[in-house]
Amino acid sequence: MSEAVPTLEARLQNPESPHDRVDILNQLAWELRRSDVEQSVAYHEQALQLLQGLDYDKGTAYAKINSGFYNYSNYGQIGEAITDFQGAIQILDSYKDCGGLGTAFSFLGYLYWSGASYDKAFELVNEALGHHQEVGDQEGIGWDQHTLGGFYEELGELEDAHLYYGQALDTFKGIDNAFGTATALNGIASLCLRKGLYEEALGLLEESLTISEANSLGDSKAGALMQEGDVYWDRGDHSAACSYHLKALMQYQSNGDVLGSLTAKLKLAHFYYMVDDYQEALRYLNQVKEEAPAIQANNKMLEAYKLCSQVHEALGQYKEAFENTKFYSELAERTMGDQRKTQTERIQAIAQAERAQADAEIERLRNVELKEAYTQIEKQQESIVSSIRYASRIQQSILPSPSFLTEHFQDSFLLFKPRDIVSGDFYWFTMSQGRWVVAAIDCTGHGVPGAFMVVLGNTLLADIVLEQGVIDPGQIIHAMDERVTKTLGSGDTQANDGMDVAMVVYDPQDRRLAFAGAKNPLYYVRDGEMNKIKGSVSAIGGQRLGSKPKKFETHYLTAEPGDRFYIFSDGYQDQFGGGNKSKFLTKNFRNLLHQLHALPMAEQQAQLDKTLTDWMGEERQTDDIIVIGMQID
């Protein structure tokens, strides 16, 4: 509980005025929003009831901030939360209340991030940072910096993430904010772990742990213990890792953090499986399967079912192994469908909120008869907001979550750089019939025309793979070619609308990997040697070469531990730059992948991005770019 709560509750007994009472109730609701949700909501409802008889805009604005928090965190109502925060901003802006504006913009940025509106999220959090800086709110500044660091880390841009985590650390240390300091240290340690800087990571985590223990900070302590276990695991000291993960589990349980506890139990189950203590592994896995449904932690259940299958197989209990594999496959397909639905609902809520905000502004201008400004904004709304931004939201909503790669492959990366706001390249992942499908697709065109092809390609893939049950990559591409040709009428010699594809289908049970390509190849590194499997000479759709039917051949290989696979569009190698406006070229791209293959995948992504930026110099991006890297464990 916040130290401010007792003081506020004492003031509530004798407020100076009805306005003061509203302010106190709003502050109490905010201070208790995490530690005592029920009491927080009770104070909030009292404030709302009191406001009904008052003309008090500022009190209403802070009540809207509380409503926005509840709608998102407690009820999952994204659209209502956005409306609440936008309403608070509109009121507080008239008062130039930078503290309240900073809070509202910060949470609004997080909501946009959760809806995959990344550029808008950065814009909003930077707006929050500016307001907090204007009033010297150092704690607000620190959390804004930490949020930006988290955004960059999730995008795989580790240097920018390190910059903002470092700024947050300096800010929190400057105001002796122990929790912020420990949290920022954990963030920087996470980056060091991803880069393989183990000693540096351990030093940061020990510092975080010392601060957390001295100040009884359970959340940051549990996070530090968990990460220390991860560091030792990556270094190969699995016994030490087990010790730290067990300590983390105890701390998570003390905190009442069910999700953290599930994560720790899965780490421990992996350890006991590795040392052949199968009964102990099953004990933890069964606990995860029992506890995860209560908080809808489907990803944790997936991991538990997958490992359970491996444990039962090691015990020779093949029936139980098969049953767990079946549960895993069914849950994986259901979870991916739910995630896509949730993401689409979030994007639609954001788009509707933006539309409502624009409509409100137009109505305001109409009411004061500013016809010229009204016409200009209406045109901008229709031509820009309704087309490009909405198209971008819809496109982002239909693309699968990049987390699919990290959840299914030991190490992986996705480098995705649209040339324009919307992209003509897209990636596609799914689980079907117990196999993992990963594809990189390059559609004709850029921007909005390319985006329409992306929608078509995504729809066709979902129908062919998930509805019709086609799982062979050559057959999938052949079916796409027939459907694109029929849909766009591209069998004639004039049409050139189509797609280039590289697609792999991996069966984790027998380690069999199938590849097929439409013009684009598969690269893979085995035992330090770069190998290439060519795709078909034909694209999906587009012009036909002669009268012969197209052929999309499926190639098979058995994956070995440590194999690294790469699929991509042609955007990277076709990029102009180098100071003489020449292309990067396929040969240089292939050599670059070979040079980087031994690095962790996240570092490979960072180096690919840096090399591209250095190569481009002052040149603009030529084409959409997508590169996917995957390591088989």
C-alpha positions as CSV (number, residue, x, y, z in Angstrom):
1,M,0.0,0.0,0.0
2,S,1.2,3.5,-0.8
3,E,2.5,5.6,2.1
4,A,0.1,8.4,0.9
5,V,-3.0,6.3,1.6
6,P,-3.3,6.8,5.4
7,T,-2.8,10.6,5.0
8,L,-5.5,10.7,2.3
9,E,-7.9,8.6,4.3
10,A,-7.4,11.0,7.3
11,R,-8.1,14.0,5.0
12,L,-11.2,12.3,3.7
13,Q,-12.8,12.5,7.2
14,N,-12.8,16.3,7.1
15,P,-12.5,17.7,3.5
16,E,-12.3,21.4,2.9
17,S,-15.0,21.4,0.2
18,P,-16.9,19.0,-2.1
19,H,-14.3,19.7,-4.8
20,D,-11.6,18.7,-2.2
21,R,-13.5,15.5,-1.4
22,V,-13.6,14.5,-5.1
23,D,-9.8,15.2,-5.4
24,I,-9.1,13.0,-2.3
25,L,-11.4,10.2,-3.6
26,N,-9.7,10.3,-7.0
27,Q,-6.2,10.1,-5.4
28,L,-7.2,7.2,-3.2
29,A,-8.6,5.3,-6.1
30,W,-5.4,5.8,-8.0
31,E,-3.0,4.9,-5.1
32,L,-4.9,1.7,-4.4
33,R,-5.5,0.6,-8.1
34,R,-3.0,-2.3,-7.9
35,S,-2.8,-3.2,-4.2
36,D,-6.5,-3.2,-3.3
37,V,-8.7,-3.2,-6.5
38,E,-12.0,-3.5,-4.7
39,Q,-11.4,-0.6,-2.4
40,S,-10.0,1.5,-5.3
41,V,-13.2,0.9,-7.3
42,A,-15.3,1.8,-4.3
43,Y,-13.5,5.2,-3.9
44,H,-13.8,5.8,-7.7
45,E,-17.6,5.1,-7.6
46,Q,-18.0,7.6,-4.7
47,A,-16.2,10.2,-6.7
48,L,-18.4,9.6,-9.8
49,Q,-21.5,9.9,-7.6
50,L,-20.4,13.1,-6.1
51,L,-19.4,14.6,-9.5
52,Q,-23.0,14.2,-10.7
53,G,-24.0,17.2,-8.6
54,L,-20.9,19.3,-9.2
55,D,-19.6,21.4,-12.1
56,Y,-16.0,20.3,-11.6
57,D,-14.2,19.5,-14.9
58,K,-10.8,18.8,-13.4
59,G,-12.2,16.3,-11.0
60,T,-14.1,14.7,-13.9
61,A,-10.8,14.4,-15.8
62,Y,-9.0,12.6,-13.1
63,A,-12.0,10.3,-12.6
64,K,-11.8,9.5,-16.3
65,I,-8.1,8.5,-15.9
66,N,-9.1,6.1,-13.2
67,S,-12.0,4.8,-15.4
68,G,-9.5,4.3,-18.2
69,F,-7.2,2.2,-16.0
70,Y,-10.1,0.0,-14.8
71,N,-11.5,-0.5,-18.3
72,Y,-8.1,-1.7,-19.6
73,S,-6.6,-3.6,-16.6
74,N,-9.7,-5.0,-15.0
75,Y,-12.3,-5.3,-17.7
76,G,-10.3,-5.6,-21.0
77,Q,-12.4,-2.8,-22.6
78,I,-9.8,-1.2,-24.9
79,G,-12.2,1.1,-26.7
80,E,-13.7,2.5,-23.5
81,A,-10.3,2.9,-22.0
82,I,-9.1,4.9,-25.0
83,T,-12.2,7.1,-24.9
84,D,-11.7,7.7,-21.1
85,F,-8.0,8.8,-21.5
86,Q,-8.8,11.0,-24.5
87,G,-11.6,12.6,-22.6
88,A,-9.3,13.4,-19.7
89,I,-6.7,14.8,-22.1
90,Q,-9.2,17.1,-23.7
91,I,-10.2,18.6,-20.3
92,L,-6.7,18.7,-18.7
93,D,-5.3,20.4,-21.8
94,S,-7.5,23.4,-21.2
95,Y,-6.0,23.7,-17.7
96,K,-2.4,23.0,-18.8
97,D,-2.3,20.3,-16.2
98,C,1.0,18.7,-17.3
99,G,1.0,16.1,-14.5
100,G,-2.4,14.7,-15.4
101,L,-1.7,15.0,-19.1
102,G,1.6,13.0,-18.7
103,T,-0.3,10.2,-16.9
104,A,-3.1,10.0,-19.5
105,F,-0.7,10.2,-22.5
106,S,1.5,7.5,-21.0
107,F,-1.3,5.0,-20.5
108,L,-2.8,5.9,-23.9
109,G,0.5,5.1,-25.5
110,Y,0.6,1.7,-23.8
111,L,-2.9,1.0,-25.2
112,Y,-1.8,1.8,-28.7
113,W,1.2,-0.4,-28.3
114,S,-1.0,-3.3,-27.2
115,G,-2.9,-2.8,-30.4
116,A,0.2,-2.9,-32.6
117,S,0.0,0.8,-33.4
118,Y,3.7,1.2,-32.7
119,D,4.4,4.6,-34.3
120,K,1.4,6.2,-32.5
121,A,2.5,4.6,-29.2
122,F,6.0,6.1,-29.4
123,E,4.4,9.5,-30.2
124,L,2.1,9.4,-27.2
125,V,4.7,8.2,-24.7
126,N,7.1,10.9,-25.9
127,E,4.2,13.4,-25.5
128,A,3.8,12.1,-21.9
129,L,7.6,12.5,-21.4
130,G,7.4,16.1,-22.5
131,H,4.6,17.0,-20.0
132,H,6.4,15.3,-17.1
133,Q,9.6,17.2,-18.0
134,E,7.7,20.5,-18.1
135,V,6.6,20.1,-14.5
136,G,9.8,18.3,-13.3
137,D,8.0,15.1,-12.4
138,Q,11.1,12.9,-12.1
139,E,9.2,9.8,-11.3
140,G,6.9,10.2,-14.3
141,I,10.0,10.9,-16.5
142,G,11.6,7.8,-15.3
143,W,8.7,5.5,-16.1
144,D,8.2,7.1,-19.5
145,Q,11.9,6.4,-20.3
146,H,11.5,2.9,-19.0
147,T,8.4,2.4,-21.2
148,L,10.2,3.6,-24.3
149,G,13.1,1.2,-23.4
150,G,10.6,-1.7,-23.2
151,F,9.1,-0.7,-26.6
152,Y,12.5,-0.8,-28.2
153,E,13.4,-4.1,-26.5
154,E,10.2,-5.7,-27.8
155,L,11.1,-4.5,-31.3
156,G,14.6,-6.0,-31.0
157,E,16.3,-2.6,-31.2
158,L,18.6,-3.3,-28.3
159,E,20.9,-0.3,-28.5
160,D,17.9,2.2,-28.3
161,A,16.4,0.0,-25.6
162,H,19.7,0.3,-23.6
163,L,19.8,4.1,-24.1
164,Y,16.3,4.6,-22.6
165,Y,16.7,2.0,-19.8
166,G,20.0,3.8,-18.9
167,Q,18.2,7.2,-18.8
168,A,15.5,5.7,-16.6
169,L,18.1,4.3,-14.3
170,D,19.8,7.7,-13.9
171,T,16.5,9.4,-13.3
172,F,15.4,6.9,-10.6
173,K,18.7,7.0,-8.9
174,G,18.6,10.8,-8.8
175,I,15.3,10.7,-6.8
176,D,16.2,7.6,-4.7
177,N,13.3,5.7,-6.2
178,A,14.3,2.1,-5.2
179,F,11.6,0.3,-7.1
180,G,12.3,2.3,-10.3
181,T,16.1,1.8,-9.9
182,A,15.7,-2.0,-9.4
183,T,13.3,-2.3,-12.3
184,A,15.6,-0.3,-14.7
185,L,18.6,-2.5,-13.6
186,N,16.5,-5.6,-14.5
187,G,15.7,-4.1,-17.9
188,I,19.4,-3.5,-18.7
189,A,20.3,-6.9,-17.5
190,S,17.7,-8.4,-19.9
191,L,19.5,-6.7,-22.8
192,C,22.9,-8.0,-21.6
193,L,21.5,-11.5,-21.4
194,R,20.2,-11.3,-25.0
195,K,23.7,-10.2,-26.1
196,G,25.5,-12.9,-24.2
197,L,27.1,-10.5,-21.8
198,Y,26.7,-12.8,-18.8
199,E,29.0,-11.2,-16.2
200,E,27.7,-7.8,-16.9
201,A,24.1,-9.1,-16.5
202,L,24.9,-10.8,-13.2
203,G,26.5,-7.7,-11.8
204,L,23.4,-5.6,-12.7
205,L,21.0,-8.3,-11.2
206,E,23.0,-8.5,-8.0
207,E,22.7,-4.7,-7.6
208,S,19.0,-4.9,-8.3
209,L,18.6,-7.8,-5.8
210,T,20.4,-5.8,-3.1
211,I,18.2,-2.8,-3.5
212,S,15.0,-5.0,-3.7
213,E,15.9,-6.8,-0.5
214,A,16.8,-3.7,1.4
215,N,13.5,-2.1,0.5
216,S,11.2,-5.2,0.6
217,L,10.4,-4.9,-3.1
218,G,8.9,-8.3,-3.9
219,D,8.2,-7.7,-7.6
220,S,11.7,-6.5,-8.7
221,K,13.3,-9.1,-6.4
222,A,11.4,-11.9,-8.1
223,G,12.3,-10.5,-11.5
224,A,16.0,-10.3,-10.6
225,L,16.1,-13.9,-9.3
226,M,14.4,-15.2,-12.4
227,Q,16.8,-13.5,-14.7
228,E,19.8,-14.7,-12.7
229,G,18.6,-18.2,-13.2
230,D,18.3,-17.5,-16.9
231,V,21.8,-16.3,-17.1
232,Y,23.2,-19.4,-15.4
233,W,21.1,-21.6,-17.6
234,D,22.5,-19.9,-20.8
235,R,26.0,-20.3,-19.4
236,G,25.4,-24.0,-18.9
237,D,25.4,-24.0,-15.1
238,H,22.0,-25.6,-14.8
239,S,22.2,-26.5,-11.1
240,A,22.8,-22.8,-10.2
241,A,20.0,-21.9,-12.6
242,C,17.6,-24.3,-10.8
243,S,18.6,-22.8,-7.4
244,Y,17.7,-19.2,-8.6
245,H,14.5,-20.3,-10.3
246,L,13.4,-22.0,-7.1
247,K,14.1,-18.8,-5.1
248,A,12.2,-16.8,-7.8
249,L,9.2,-19.2,-7.4
250,M,9.1,-18.7,-3.7
251,Q,9.2,-15.0,-4.1
252,Y,6.5,-15.0,-6.8
253,Q,4.3,-17.1,-4.5
254,S,4.9,-14.6,-1.7
255,N,3.9,-11.8,-4.0
256,G,0.7,-13.6,-5.0
257,D,1.9,-13.4,-8.7
258,V,0.4,-16.5,-10.3
259,L,1.8,-15.8,-13.8
260,G,5.3,-15.4,-12.4
261,S,4.9,-18.6,-10.4
262,L,3.9,-20.5,-13.5
263,T,6.9,-19.3,-15.4
264,A,9.2,-20.4,-12.6
265,K,7.6,-23.8,-12.4
266,L,8.2,-24.4,-16.1
267,K,11.8,-23.4,-15.8
268,L,12.2,-25.9,-12.9
269,A,10.4,-28.6,-15.0
270,H,12.9,-28.1,-17.8
271,F,15.8,-28.6,-15.4
272,Y,14.4,-31.8,-13.9
273,Y,13.6,-33.2,-17.4
274,M,17.2,-32.5,-18.4
275,V,18.7,-34.3,-15.4
276,D,16.3,-37.3,-15.9
277,D,14.2,-36.7,-12.8
278,Y,11.0,-37.2,-14.7
279,Q,8.7,-37.5,-11.7
280,E,9.8,-34.1,-10.3
281,A,9.4,-32.6,-13.8
282,L,5.9,-34.0,-14.0
283,R,5.0,-32.7,-10.5
284,Y,5.7,-29.1,-11.6
285,L,4.1,-29.5,-15.0
286,N,0.9,-30.9,-13.5
287,Q,0.8,-27.9,-11.2
288,V,1.1,-25.6,-14.3
289,K,-1.7,-27.4,-16.1
290,E,-4.0,-27.1,-13.0
291,E,-3.3,-23.4,-12.2
292,A,-2.9,-21.8,-15.7
293,P,-6.6,-22.0,-16.8
294,A,-7.7,-19.8,-13.9
295,I,-5.8,-16.8,-15.4
296,Q,-6.1,-17.9,-19.0
297,A,-2.4,-18.4,-19.3
298,N,-2.7,-20.4,-22.5
299,N,1.0,-20.0,-23.5
300,K,2.1,-21.5,-20.2
301,M,-0.3,-24.4,-20.8
302,L,1.1,-24.9,-24.2
303,E,4.7,-25.1,-22.9
304,A,3.5,-27.5,-20.2
305,Y,1.8,-29.9,-22.6
306,K,4.7,-29.9,-25.0
307,L,7.2,-30.7,-22.2
308,C,4.8,-33.3,-20.7
309,S,4.8,-35.1,-24.0
310,Q,8.6,-35.3,-24.0
311,V,8.7,-36.5,-20.4
312,H,6.2,-39.3,-21.0
313,E,8.0,-40.3,-24.2
314,A,11.3,-40.5,-22.2
315,L,9.5,-42.7,-19.7
316,G,8.2,-45.0,-22.4
317,Q,4.6,-43.9,-21.7
318,Y,3.7,-43.4,-25.4
319,K,-0.1,-43.2,-24.8
320,E,0.3,-40.3,-22.4
321,A,2.8,-38.7,-24.7
322,F,0.4,-38.8,-27.6
323,E,-2.5,-37.4,-25.5
324,N,-0.4,-34.4,-24.4
325,T,0.7,-33.8,-28.0
326,K,-2.9,-33.8,-29.0
327,F,-3.9,-31.4,-26.3
328,Y,-1.0,-29.2,-27.3
329,S,-2.0,-29.1,-30.9
330,E,-5.6,-28.4,-30.2
331,L,-4.8,-25.6,-27.7
332,A,-2.2,-24.1,-30.0
333,E,-4.7,-23.7,-32.9
334,R,-7.4,-22.4,-30.5
335,T,-5.0,-19.9,-28.9
336,M,-3.7,-18.5,-32.1
337,G,-7.3,-18.0,-33.3
338,D,-8.2,-16.2,-30.0
339,Q,-5.1,-14.0,-30.2
340,R,-5.9,-12.9,-33.8
341,K,-9.5,-12.1,-32.7
342,T,-8.3,-10.1,-29.7
343,Q,-5.8,-8.2,-31.7
344,T,-8.4,-7.4,-34.4
345,E,-10.8,-6.2,-31.7
346,R,-8.0,-3.9,-30.3
347,I,-7.3,-2.4,-33.7
348,Q,-10.9,-1.8,-34.4
349,A,-11.4,-0.2,-31.0
350,I,-8.4,2.1,-31.7
351,A,-9.7,3.0,-35.2
352,Q,-13.2,3.7,-33.8
353,A,-11.8,5.9,-31.1
354,E,-9.7,7.9,-33.6
355,R,-12.7,8.3,-35.9
356,A,-14.9,9.5,-33.0
357,Q,-12.2,12.0,-32.0
358,A,-11.9,13.3,-35.6
359,D,-15.7,13.5,-35.9
360,A,-15.9,15.5,-32.6
361,E,-13.3,17.9,-33.9
362,I,-15.1,18.4,-37.2
363,E,-18.4,19.0,-35.3
364,R,-16.7,21.6,-33.1
365,L,-15.4,23.4,-36.2
366,R,-18.8,23.2,-37.9
367,N,-20.4,24.8,-34.8
368,V,-18.2,27.8,-35.0
369,E,-18.7,28.1,-38.8
370,L,-15.0,27.6,-39.6
371,K,-16.0,26.1,-43.0
372,E,-12.5,26.2,-44.5
373,A,-10.9,24.4,-41.6
374,Y,-13.7,22.0,-41.4
375,T,-13.4,21.0,-45.1
376,Q,-9.7,20.6,-44.8
377,I,-9.9,18.3,-41.7
378,E,-12.7,16.3,-43.3
379,K,-10.7,15.7,-46.4
380,Q,-7.6,14.7,-44.3
381,Q,-9.8,12.4,-42.3
382,E,-11.2,10.7,-45.4
383,S,-8.0,10.6,-47.5
384,I,-5.5,9.8,-44.8
385,V,-7.0,8.6,-41.6
386,S,-9.7,6.5,-43.3
387,S,-7.3,5.0,-45.9
388,I,-3.7,4.7,-44.9
389,R,-3.9,4.7,-41.1
390,Y,-6.9,2.5,-41.0
391,A,-5.4,0.2,-43.6
392,S,-2.3,0.1,-41.5
393,R,-4.2,-0.9,-38.4
394,I,-6.2,-3.6,-40.3
395,Q,-3.0,-4.9,-41.8
396,Q,-1.2,-5.1,-38.5
397,S,-4.2,-6.8,-36.9
398,I,-4.3,-9.6,-39.4
399,L,-0.6,-10.3,-39.2
400,P,0.3,-13.0,-36.6
401,S,2.1,-12.1,-33.4
402,P,6.0,-12.3,-33.7
403,S,5.9,-14.1,-30.4
404,F,5.0,-17.3,-32.4
405,L,8.6,-17.6,-33.4
406,T,10.1,-17.2,-29.9
407,E,7.5,-19.6,-28.4
408,H,8.2,-22.4,-30.9
409,F,11.9,-22.0,-31.9
410,Q,14.9,-22.0,-29.5
411,D,16.2,-18.8,-31.0
412,S,14.7,-16.6,-33.7
413,F,14.2,-13.1,-35.1
414,L,11.9,-11.2,-37.4
415,L,13.3,-8.2,-39.3
416,F,10.2,-6.4,-40.8
417,K,10.7,-3.0,-42.3
418,P,7.8,-1.7,-44.5
419,R,8.9,1.0,-47.0
420,D,5.7,2.9,-46.4
421,I,3.1,3.1,-43.7
422,V,1.6,-0.1,-45.0
423,S,3.6,-3.0,-46.4
424,G,3.5,-5.2,-49.5
425,D,5.6,-7.8,-47.7
426,F,4.1,-9.9,-44.9
427,Y,5.0,-12.8,-42.7
428,W,2.7,-15.6,-41.8
429,F,2.9,-18.1,-38.9
430,T,0.5,-20.8,-37.7
431,M,0.2,-24.1,-36.0
432,S,-1.7,-26.8,-37.9
433,Q,-1.9,-30.6,-37.4
434,G,1.0,-30.3,-34.9
435,R,3.3,-28.6,-37.4
436,W,4.7,-25.1,-37.5
437,V,4.2,-23.1,-40.7
438,V,6.4,-20.1,-41.3
439,A,6.3,-18.0,-44.5
440,A,7.8,-14.8,-45.9
441,I,5.7,-13.4,-48.7
442,D,6.6,-10.5,-51.1
443,C,3.5,-9.1,-52.9
444,T,3.4,-6.9,-56.0
445,G,3.6,-3.3,-55.2
446,H,4.2,-1.1,-52.1
447,G,2.0,1.0,-49.9
448,V,-1.8,0.7,-50.2
449,P,-1.8,-1.4,-53.4
450,G,0.6,-3.8,-51.8
451,A,-1.4,-3.9,-48.7
452,F,-4.5,-5.1,-50.5
453,M,-2.4,-8.0,-51.9
454,V,-1.3,-8.7,-48.3
455,V,-5.0,-9.0,-47.2
456,L,-5.7,-11.3,-50.1
457,G,-2.6,-13.5,-49.3
458,N,-3.4,-13.7,-45.6
459,T,-7.0,-14.7,-46.4
460,L,-5.9,-17.4,-48.8
461,L,-3.4,-18.8,-46.5
462,A,-5.9,-19.0,-43.6
463,D,-8.4,-20.7,-45.8
464,I,-6.0,-23.2,-47.5
465,V,-4.0,-24.2,-44.3
466,L,-6.5,-23.8,-41.4
467,E,-9.8,-24.5,-43.1
468,Q,-8.9,-26.9,-45.9
469,G,-6.1,-28.6,-43.9
470,V,-3.5,-28.4,-46.6
471,I,-0.1,-28.8,-44.9
472,D,2.5,-29.5,-47.7
473,P,4.2,-26.2,-48.6
474,G,4.3,-27.0,-52.3
475,Q,0.6,-27.8,-52.3
476,I,-0.2,-24.7,-50.3
477,I,1.7,-22.5,-52.8
478,H,0.0,-24.2,-55.8
479,A,-3.4,-23.6,-54.2
480,M,-2.5,-20.0,-53.7
481,D,-1.4,-19.6,-57.3
482,E,-4.7,-21.0,-58.6
483,R,-6.8,-18.8,-56.3
484,V,-4.8,-15.6,-57.0
485,T,-4.9,-16.3,-60.8
486,K,-8.7,-16.8,-60.6
487,T,-9.3,-13.8,-58.3
488,L,-7.2,-11.2,-60.2
489,G,-7.6,-12.7,-63.6
490,S,-3.8,-12.7,-64.0
491,G,-3.6,-15.6,-66.5
492,D,-3.5,-13.1,-69.4
493,T,-0.1,-11.7,-70.5
494,Q,-0.9,-8.2,-69.4
495,A,-1.5,-8.8,-65.7
496,N,1.5,-9.0,-63.4
497,D,-0.1,-9.0,-59.9
498,G,1.4,-11.8,-57.8
499,M,3.5,-12.9,-54.9
500,D,7.0,-14.4,-54.3
501,V,7.0,-16.8,-51.3
502,A,9.4,-18.8,-49.1
503,M,7.6,-21.3,-46.8
504,V,8.8,-23.9,-44.3
505,V,6.7,-26.4,-42.5
506,Y,8.4,-28.0,-39.5
507,D,7.2,-31.1,-37.6
508,P,8.8,-31.0,-34.1
509,Q,7.9,-34.7,-33.5
510,D,10.1,-36.2,-36.2
511,R,12.2,-33.1,-36.9
512,R,11.3,-33.1,-40.5
513,L,11.4,-29.8,-42.3
514,A,9.6,-29.2,-45.6
515,F,10.3,-26.2,-47.9
516,A,8.8,-24.8,-51.0
517,G,9.3,-21.5,-52.7
518,A,7.8,-19.3,-55.4
519,K,11.0,-17.7,-56.7
520,N,12.5,-17.2,-53.3
521,P,14.9,-19.7,-51.7
522,L,15.7,-21.1,-48.3
523,Y,19.2,-20.6,-46.8
524,Y,20.4,-22.7,-43.9
525,V,23.6,-23.1,-42.0
526,R,24.7,-26.5,-40.8
527,D,28.1,-27.2,-39.2
528,G,29.2,-23.7,-40.2
529,E,28.4,-24.3,-43.9
530,M,25.9,-22.2,-45.8
531,N,23.4,-24.1,-47.9
532,K,20.7,-23.1,-50.3
533,I,17.5,-24.7,-51.5
534,K,16.1,-22.9,-54.5
535,G,12.4,-22.1,-54.9
536,S,10.4,-22.5,-58.1
537,V,11.2,-20.2,-61.0
538,S,7.5,-19.2,-61.0
539,A,5.7,-16.7,-58.9
540,I,2.2,-16.9,-57.5
541,G,-0.1,-15.3,-60.0
542,G,1.5,-12.9,-62.5
543,Q,2.4,-13.7,-66.0
544,R,2.9,-17.4,-67.0
545,L,6.1,-18.5,-68.7
546,G,4.9,-20.3,-71.8
547,S,2.2,-22.9,-71.8
548,K,3.6,-25.3,-69.3
549,P,1.8,-25.6,-65.9
550,K,3.6,-24.1,-62.9
551,K,5.4,-26.5,-60.6
552,F,6.0,-25.8,-56.9
553,E,8.2,-28.6,-55.6
554,T,8.5,-29.5,-51.9
555,H,11.9,-30.2,-50.6
556,Y,12.5,-32.2,-47.4
557,L,15.3,-32.5,-44.9
558,T,15.8,-33.7,-41.3
559,A,16.7,-30.8,-39.0
560,E,19.8,-31.2,-36.8
561,P,20.4,-29.5,-33.5
562,G,21.9,-26.1,-34.1
563,D,20.7,-25.7,-37.7
564,R,19.8,-22.1,-38.6
565,F,17.2,-21.4,-41.3
566,Y,16.6,-18.1,-43.1
567,I,13.7,-17.0,-45.4
568,F,13.2,-13.5,-46.8
569,S,11.9,-11.2,-49.5
570,D,14.2,-9.5,-52.0
571,G,14.0,-6.1,-50.3
572,Y,17.3,-6.3,-48.4
573,Q,19.5,-7.4,-51.3
574,D,17.8,-4.9,-53.7
575,Q,18.4,-1.9,-51.4
576,F,20.4,0.9,-53.1
577,G,23.3,2.6,-51.2
578,G,27.0,2.1,-50.6
579,G,27.7,5.7,-51.6
580,N,27.3,5.0,-55.3
581,K,23.6,4.0,-55.5
582,S,24.4,0.4,-56.2
583,K,22.4,-2.6,-54.9
584,F,23.4,-4.6,-51.9
585,L,23.1,-7.7,-54.0
586,T,22.2,-11.3,-53.2
587,K,25.8,-12.5,-52.9
588,N,26.6,-9.9,-50.2
589,F,23.4,-10.6,-48.3
590,R,24.2,-14.4,-48.3
591,N,27.7,-13.7,-47.1
592,L,26.4,-11.4,-44.4
593,L,24.1,-14.1,-43.0
594,H,26.9,-16.6,-43.1
595,Q,29.2,-14.2,-41.1
596,L,26.5,-13.6,-38.5
597,H,25.1,-17.1,-38.1
598,A,27.0,-18.0,-35.0
599,L,25.6,-15.0,-33.0
600,P,22.4,-15.1,-31.0
601,M,19.4,-14.4,-33.3
602,A,18.6,-11.1,-31.6
603,E,22.1,-9.9,-32.2
604,Q,21.9,-11.1,-35.8
605,Q,18.8,-9.0,-36.3
606,A,20.5,-6.0,-34.8
607,Q,23.5,-6.4,-37.0
608,L,21.4,-6.9,-40.1
609,D,19.5,-3.7,-39.3
610,K,22.7,-1.7,-38.6
611,T,24.4,-2.9,-41.8
612,L,21.3,-1.9,-43.8
613,T,21.2,1.5,-42.2
614,D,24.9,2.1,-42.9
615,W,24.5,0.9,-46.5
616,M,21.6,3.1,-47.2
617,G,23.2,6.3,-46.0
618,E,21.1,9.1,-47.4
619,E,19.2,6.9,-49.7
620,R,15.5,6.2,-49.0
621,Q,14.3,2.6,-48.5
622,T,13.7,1.0,-51.9
623,D,11.4,-1.8,-51.1
624,D,9.6,-3.5,-48.2
625,I,12.0,-5.8,-46.3
626,I,11.4,-9.0,-44.4
627,V,14.0,-11.5,-43.1
628,I,13.1,-14.4,-40.7
629,G,15.8,-16.4,-38.9
630,M,15.1,-19.6,-36.9
631,Q,17.3,-22.0,-35.0
632,I,16.2,-25.6,-34.4
633,D,17.0,-27.0,-30.9
